Amino acid sequence: MCDVLQIARSIFYYEAKEQPNEDDITELIVEIFHKNRKAYGTRKIKVKL
């Protein structure tokens, strides 16, 4: 079938991986930041996550 369609076999069997939803993560980061009086930096937020 791949020969007839002139496509690579890897394209035929390719399955797209589902991308994680970044909206949930972003909301959680903003919530942590605001709860801690906007004083937390990236290191402390990373530990909280």
Buried (B, 14 or more C-beta within 10 A) or exposed (E): EEEEEEEEEEEEEEEEEEEEEEEEEEEEBEEBBEEEEEEBEEEEBEEBE
